[in-house]
Amino acid sequence: MAAPAPEVRVILEPRLKLVQLMVDSSARGDDNALIDLRNMVEELPFVGRGQRREARKLNSQGLAQLGQQQFGPASDALARARDLDPADAEIANNLGYAHFKAGQLAEAEKVLRETLAIAPGRAAAWGNLGDLFAVQGKPDKAVAAYRNAYRFSRAPDKTLNYFRQQQQNDASPEVRQALSVALPLLGANGKVSNDGDRSAVVGRRSQEPEAVVAVRTSSPGVSTTALFRAARNDDAEALKQLRKIAADGDPYGQYLMGAIYDRGYGVIADPVLAASWFKRSADQGYPLGLHAYAWALNHAIGVERNDVEAVRLYRQAAEQGFIYSQNNLAVAYDRGEGTEKNPAEAFRWFQRSAEGGDLLAQLNLGRLYEAGRGTAQDMVQATRWYLAAAGKGLATAQFKSAVALEYGKGVAKDLPQAIEWYRKAAEQGVEPARDALKRLGALD
């Protein structure tokens, strides 16, 4: 079976790593990490759209063949469809399902993971992955995947009813058993809520130097950032010089060495070494180091989880004006993670971060205004902040702006402008935006 084209694989690779972390987080029941990771996937560059109309014709052909249990021909048609439009998560999911029904479990898992790399909140793909894990004899992972399917579903009651029928009728005893464990956890009486649109999101733990306004110079004529960029491109001498600068105590250099090991630039990625360098930078009160080490503590990456200490470090960086830490401190107050829940404090820190220019904080602030949490409900302010983040390219904010414009929530109705924002969001993989375009008859 043909693999995705090289240029698509380059985009999928970092997304697939995060999907694996989503699988791991859901298996251990860490719902906050699951949501954070989904948001991280959605922040990454998206696969470019291909020949949609031709791909959809082949998709229809493949679905018809699936209905006739012609799994081999269906797989062939759907594989050709995916080649034509690798950004279409529905086609990718259908291909994974066809492989599964044909008994090609390894290929099915690979394609379903690639589907989630495109659309990490696609409920159908999580459900299919749950079936696959069950058949593979991985019941705990199967239950976690079913939980994710319900959590991210845009029609949770329909998903719940589907799972109930499947639990009674599926041909696989392993699937029926896994669903019998999962079902009591879902719905109003269960532990898993349908909250895929949770208000708080968390930014990346290590910011690239290009995103940092103030660039330090560690010694005359030697730019630490320039050394990092060279080391990132496998320049061994630059890495050696950067390591010496860090070892001599420069906090920015220490942060950059953490980023080297965090991202695997010129070295084998090592989260423990990354966390140790981030800590050395944090111990000197350097904002980037504080933020990165707090993230590691918050998500147990290379170090034992400690949410209380993470909050302390986020606050230390936030008080220095570091907008990413301001956002993450607000997240902690919003969730009650490492500190008591405090909606008013969450609102205050989201506001400071949003005003400083952090797009995620602008989205979060809009959500708090929309929900009336930590402040009075105000759709005018909510839409204002959605539009601010949308204008800078944040996909979820583009979708939120489109909804506001379509229905006149906090702004005058403007259907053409709403469609424009739906298109921008859909181009970045936001599936509800694609659904809205289809509903409005505006899907290309």
C-alpha positions in Angstrom: 0.0 0.0 0.0 1.4 3.4 -1.0 2.7 5.6 1.9 2.0 9.3 2.1 4.2 11.4 -0.2 7.5 12.6 1.2 6.3 16.2 1.7 3.2 14.9 3.6 5.3 12.6 5.8 7.5 15.6 6.8 4.3 17.4 8.1 2.9 14.2 9.7 6.0 13.1 11.6 5.8 15.6 14.5 2.0 15.2 14.6 2.3 11.4 14.8 4.7 11.7 17.8 2.0 13.8 19.6 -0.7 11.3 18.7 1.4 8.6 20.4 1.5 10.8 23.5 -2.3 11.3 23.2 -2.7 7.5 23.2 -0.4 7.1 26.2 -2.1 10.0 28.1 -5.6 8.6 27.5 -4.5 5.1 28.6 -3.4 6.5 32.0 -6.5 8.6 32.3 -4.7 12.0 32.1 -7.5 14.0 30.5 -5.8 17.4 30.8 -2.7 16.1 29.0 -4.9 14.6 26.3 -6.5 18.0 25.6 -3.2 19.8 25.7 -1.7 17.4 23.2 -4.6 17.7 20.9 -4.2 21.4 20.9 -0.4 21.0 20.2 -1.2 18.9 17.2 -3.6 21.5 15.9 -0.9 24.2 16.3 1.4 22.5 13.9 1.5 23.1 10.1 -1.3 21.4 8.3 -1.2 19.2 5.2 -2.1 21.1 2.0 -5.4 20.3 0.3 -5.2 18.2 -2.9 -7.7 17.4 -5.6 -10.8 17.3 -3.5 -13.5 16.5 -6.0 -11.7 13.6 -7.6 -10.8 12.3 -4.2 -14.4 12.4 -3.0 -15.5 10.5 -6.0 -13.1 7.7 -5.2 -14.2 7.9 -1.6 -17.8 7.3 -2.6 -16.7 4.3 -4.7 -14.7 2.9 -1.8 -17.7 3.3 0.6 -20.0 1.5 -1.8 -17.5 -1.4 -2.0 -17.2 -1.5 1.8 -21.0 -1.8 1.9 -20.7 -4.8 -0.4 -17.8 -6.2 1.8 -15.3 -5.9 -1.0 -12.6 -4.9 1.3 -9.6 -5.2 -1.1 -11.1 -3.1 -3.9 -12.4 -0.6 -1.3 -8.9 -0.2 0.1 -7.4 0.4 -3.3 -10.0 3.1 -4.2 -9.6 4.8 -0.8 -5.8 4.7 -1.0 -6.0 6.4 -4.4 -8.4 9.0 -2.9 -6.0 9.7 0.0 -3.2 10.2 -2.5 -5.3 12.8 -4.3 -6.2 14.7 -1.1 -4.0 13.7 1.9 -5.7 16.4 4.0 -9.1 14.7 4.0 -9.5 13.0 7.4 -12.7 11.3 6.4 -11.0 9.5 3.5 -8.1 8.5 5.7 -10.4 7.2 8.4 -12.3 5.2 5.8 -9.1 3.7 4.5 -8.0 2.7 8.0 -11.4 1.0 8.5 -11.2 -0.8 5.2 -7.8 -2.2 6.2 -9.2 -3.3 9.5 -12.2 -5.1 8.0 -9.7 -6.8 5.6 -7.8 -8.1 8.6 -4.7 -5.9 7.8 -4.3 -4.8 11.4 -0.8 -3.3 11.2 -1.7 -1.2 8.1 -5.0 -0.2 9.7 -3.3 1.1 12.8 -0.8 3.0 10.8 -3.5 4.7 8.7 -5.7 5.4 11.7 -2.9 7.1 13.5 -2.2 9.2 10.4 -5.9 10.1 10.4 -5.6 11.4 14.0 -2.4 13.2 13.1 -4.5 15.2 10.6 -7.6 15.5 12.9 -6.7 14.6 16.5 -10.3 15.1 17.6 -11.9 12.9 15.0 -14.3 10.7 17.0 -14.8 8.0 14.3 -11.0 7.4 14.1 -10.8 7.0 17.8 -13.7 4.6 17.7 -12.1 2.5 15.0 -8.8 2.6 16.8 -10.6 1.2 19.9 -12.0 -1.7 17.8 -8.5 -2.4 16.5 -6.9 -2.3 20.0 -9.5 -4.6 21.3 -8.9 -7.2 18.5 -5.1 -6.8 19.1 -5.7 -7.9 22.8 -5.1 -4.4 24.2 -8.3 -3.9 26.2 -7.1 -0.9 28.3 -6.0 1.0 25.2 -9.3 0.1 23.5 -11.3 1.5 26.4 -9.3 4.7 26.4 -9.8 5.1 22.7 -13.6 4.6 23.1 -13.5 7.3 25.8 -11.8 9.6 23.4 -14.3 8.9 20.7 -17.1 10.0 23.1 -15.1 12.9 24.5 -14.5 14.4 21.0 -17.8 13.5 19.4 -19.9 16.4 18.0 -23.0 14.2 18.5 -22.3 12.5 21.8 -25.8 10.9 22.2 -25.5 9.4 18.8 -22.0 8.1 19.6 -23.2 6.6 22.8 -26.2 4.8 21.1 -23.8 3.5 18.4 -21.5 2.0 21.1 -24.5 0.4 22.9 -25.6 -1.3 19.7 -22.1 -2.3 18.8 -21.6 -3.8 22.3 -24.6 -6.0 21.6 -24.0 -6.9 18.0 -20.3 -6.7 17.1 -18.9 -10.0 15.7 -15.7 -9.6 17.9 -16.0 -10.8 21.5 -13.0 -8.7 22.3 -14.7 -5.5 21.0 -17.9 -6.4 22.9 -16.0 -6.9 26.1 -14.0 -3.7 25.8 -17.2 -1.7 25.1 -18.9 -3.3 28.2 -16.1 -1.7 30.3 -16.1 1.6 28.4 -19.9 2.3 28.3 -20.4 2.8 32.1 -17.7 5.5 31.9 -19.5 7.5 29.3 -22.5 9.9 29.4 -24.3 11.7 32.2 -23.7 9.0 34.8 -20.1 8.3 33.8 -16.7 9.8 34.4 -16.0 11.0 30.9 -17.8 14.2 29.7 -18.1 15.4 26.1 -15.8 18.4 26.6 -13.5 18.4 23.6 -13.9 22.2 23.5 -12.5 22.7 27.0 -11.7 26.3 27.6 -8.0 26.2 28.6 -5.1 25.3 26.3 -1.4 25.2 27.0 1.4 26.5 24.7 4.5 24.5 23.7 7.1 23.9 26.3 10.1 25.1 24.4 9.8 28.2 22.2 12.1 28.5 19.2 14.5 31.4 19.5 12.9 33.0 16.5 9.8 33.5 18.6 11.7 35.2 21.4 12.0 39.0 21.1 15.1 39.5 23.2 18.1 37.6 21.9 21.0 37.3 24.3 24.7 37.4 23.3 26.8 35.3 25.5 30.2 36.6 24.6 31.5 39.3 22.2 30.9 38.3 18.6 29.2 35.0 19.5 25.5 34.8 19.1 24.0 32.0 21.1 21.0 31.9 18.8 23.3 31.6 15.8 25.0 28.7 17.4 21.7 27.0 18.2 20.5 27.4 14.6 23.8 25.9 13.3 23.6 23.0 15.9 20.0 22.4 14.8 21.3 21.8 11.3 23.8 19.1 12.6 26.8 21.5 13.0 28.8 19.5 15.6 31.3 22.4 16.3 28.4 24.8 17.0 26.8 22.3 19.3 30.1 21.9 21.2 30.4 25.7 21.6 26.8 26.0 22.7 27.3 23.2 25.3 30.3 25.1 26.7 28.3 28.4 27.0 25.6 26.5 28.8 28.0 24.7 31.1 29.6 28.0 32.0 26.3 29.1 33.4 24.6 31.1 30.7 20.8 30.6 31.4 19.8 31.2 27.8 22.4 28.7 26.6 21.1 26.3 29.2 17.6 26.7 27.9 18.8 26.2 24.3 20.6 23.0 25.3 17.3 21.8 26.7 15.6 22.7 23.4 18.3 20.7 21.6 17.6 17.5 23.6 13.8 18.2 23.7 13.6 18.4 19.9 16.4 16.0 19.0 18.4 18.6 17.0 21.7 17.0 16.1 21.4 14.6 19.0 19.1 11.7 20.0 16.1 13.3 21.7 16.4 12.8 25.5 13.6 14.2 27.7 15.6 13.6 30.9 18.6 15.6 29.6 16.2 18.3 28.2 14.5 18.7 31.6 17.9 18.9 33.4 19.0 21.7 31.2 15.7 23.5 31.5 16.0 23.2 35.3 19.5 24.7 35.3 18.1 27.7 33.4 15.0 27.9 35.6 17.1 27.9 38.7 18.6 31.2 37.6 15.1 32.6 37.1 15.3 32.8 33.3 11.8 33.0 31.9 12.2 30.6 29.0 13.8 28.0 31.4 11.1 28.5 34.0 8.4 28.0 31.4 10.0 25.0 29.8 10.8 23.2 33.1 7.3 24.0 34.4 5.8 22.4 31.3 8.0 19.3 31.9 6.8 19.1 35.5 3.2 19.6 34.5 3.3 16.8 31.9 5.9 14.4 33.5 8.2 14.7 30.6 11.7 13.7 31.7 10.9 14.4 35.3 8.4 13.3 37.9 5.1 15.2 37.7 4.6 18.0 40.1 1.8 20.4 39.3 2.3 22.5 42.4 5.9 23.3 41.5 4.9 23.9 37.9 2.4 26.5 39.0 5.1 28.2 41.1 7.5 28.4 38.2 4.8 29.6 35.8 4.0 32.3 38.2 7.6 33.3 38.5 7.9 33.7 34.7 4.5 35.3 34.4 5.4 38.0 36.8 8.4 38.8 34.6 5.9 39.4 31.8 6.5 36.1 29.9 3.1 35.8 28.0 3.2 32.1 27.5 3.6 31.5 31.2 0.9 33.9 31.9 -1.4 31.8 29.7 -0.3 28.6 31.4 -0.7 30.0 34.9 -4.3 31.0 33.9 -4.8 27.4 32.7 -3.8 26.1 36.2 -6.3 28.5 37.9 -9.0 27.6 35.3 -8.6 23.8 35.8 -7.6 23.8 39.5 -4.4 22.0 38.5 -1.6 22.5 41.1 -3.6 25.2 42.8 -7.2 25.9 43.9 -9.7 26.7 41.1 -10.0 30.4 40.8 -11.9 31.7 37.7 -11.2 35.3 38.5 -7.5 34.7 38.7 -7.7 32.7 35.5 -9.4 35.6 33.8 -6.9 38.1 35.1 -3.9 36.1 33.7 -5.5 35.2 30.4 -6.2 38.9 30.0 -2.6 39.9 30.6 -1.3 37.3 28.3 -3.9 38.1 25.6 -3.1 41.8 25.8 0.6 40.9 25.4 -0.2 39.1 22.1 -0.4 35.3 23.0 -3.0 33.9 20.5 -4.0 31.0 22.7 -4.7 33.4 25.6 -6.8 35.5 23.3 -8.8 32.4 22.4 -9.1 31.4 26.1 -10.1 34.9 27.1 -12.9 34.8 24.5 -14.1 31.5 25.9 -14.3 32.9 29.4 -16.2 35.9 28.2 -18.5 33.6 26.2 -19.1 31.3 29.2 -19.3 34.1 31.8 -16.6 32.4 33.9 -14.4 34.6 36.0 -16.1 37.7 34.5 -19.6 38.8 33.3 -20.8 37.1 30.2 -20.1 39.4 27.2 -20.3 38.1 23.6 -19.1 41.4 22.2 -15.8 41.0 24.1 -15.7 37.2 23.3 -16.0 37.8 19.6 -13.5 40.7 19.7 -10.9 38.3 21.1 -11.8 35.5 18.8 -11.3 37.8 15.8 -8.0 39.0 17.2 -6.6 35.5 17.3 -8.3 34.5 14.1 -6.6 37.4 12.2 -3.2 36.0 13.3 -4.0 32.5 12.0 -5.2 30.5 15.0 -7.5 27.9 13.5 -9.9 27.4 16.4 -10.4 31.1 16.8 -11.2 31.3 13.1 -13.9 28.8 13.6 -15.2 30.6 16.7 -15.3 33.9 14.7 -17.2 32.2 11.9 -19.8 30.9 14.3 -20.2 34.4 15.8 -20.6 36.0 12.4 -23.0 33.4 11.1 -25.4 33.7 14.0 -24.7 37.3 15.0 -23.2 36.5 18.4 -21.6 39.7 19.7 -21.4 41.1 16.2 -23.7 41.8 13.3 -24.5 38.8 11.1 -22.3 38.6 8.1 -22.7 35.2 6.3 -20.1 35.9 3.5 -17.5 36.8 6.2 -18.5 33.8 8.2 -18.0 31.5 5.2 -14.5 33.1 4.7 -13.5 32.3 8.3 -15.0 28.8 8.0 -12.8 28.3 4.9 -9.7 29.5 6.6 -10.4 27.2 9.6 -11.2 24.2 7.3 -7.9 24.7 5.4 -6.1 24.1 8.8 -8.0 20.9 9.5 -10.8 22.1 11.7 -13.5 19.5 10.9 -16.5 21.4 12.3 -15.6 24.3 9.9 -15.7 21.8 7.0 -19.1 20.6 8.2 -20.4 24.2 8.4 -19.3 24.8 4.8 -21.1 21.7 3.6 -24.2 22.7 5.5 -24.1 26.2 3.9 -23.5 24.8 0.4 -20.1 26.5 0.3 -17.8 23.6 0.3 -15.5 23.7 -2.8 
